[in-house]
Amino acid sequence: MNLEFKGKTVVVTGGSRGIGAAISTLFAASGANVMIDYLPVEKDIEGLDRVTEEIRDNGGIFDSLAADVTSPEAMEELCSAAVDRFGSLDILVNSAGFTTPAKLEELSPELWKIGIDVNLSGAFYSTKAACRHMISGGQGRIIYIGSAGSITGGGGSAAYSAAKAGINGLVRALSKELAPRGITVNAVLPALIETDLLKEREPDQEKRKKYIERIPVGRFGTPLDVAHVVLFLASEYAGFVTGQNIIVDGGATYK
């Protein structure tokens, strides 16, 4: 199976770090024109530098724009910039996310709002902005990076789990609404993926071993494990797949 995206344009929110970075570089390596969304903060900028170097070294085509997913206007600007730069917008991957560990008594209204705004509202704003271009083109792929925490309650806080559960509902509703317009809508739900966030949250090696014992395949996932599923859902081979929340967790969620 050859996943080739030459001539296709993909927008990746949160595309400079972690899972988003893997998705950006893999799409570029597969021939897509990639518009990378990031925040103008130190970690995102450092990640963008690494992604930029990798894509350029492999001869890929990309551009980037600093845009806050919690702003509907910024998402309109991002999607319009992709169309202006590359001529179309065919694929949207909502990868921007935010979580910070907080128990209920620590979960302030401000942290709750940020969790919902970034993880759920931001995904809605980018979708609405992208759909305007996809509908006019008669086709499109929308893919969300959700979380298995929407099922298990994991992810560090109730705000994160609740927002990601909202993504599952958004997928089901929009898949029915947009299928007649030629647009598929799906989500990938990762768990226990070896990103900088996981390394920072769980630096203790003994605790990491206990996590791995819960994973039937015997290892943490990688950002590329998620990115490969995203590329399949964006491809022509997945034209009959919509409304799905696909877990990528090495078998851990329903163990």
Secondary structure, 3 states (H helix, E strand, C coil): CCCCCCCCEEEEECCCCHHHHHHHHHHHHCCCEEEEEECCCHHHHHHHHHHHHHHHHCCCEEEEEECCCCCHHHHHHHHHHHHHHHCCCCEEEECCCCCCCECHHHCCHHHHHHHHHHHHHHHHHHHHHHHHHHHHHCCEEEEEECCCHHHHCCCCEHHHHHHHHHHHHHHHHHHHHHHHHCEEEEEEEECCECCHHHHHHCCCHHHHHHHHHCCCCCCCECHHHHHHHHHHHHCHHHCCCCCCEEEECCCCCCC
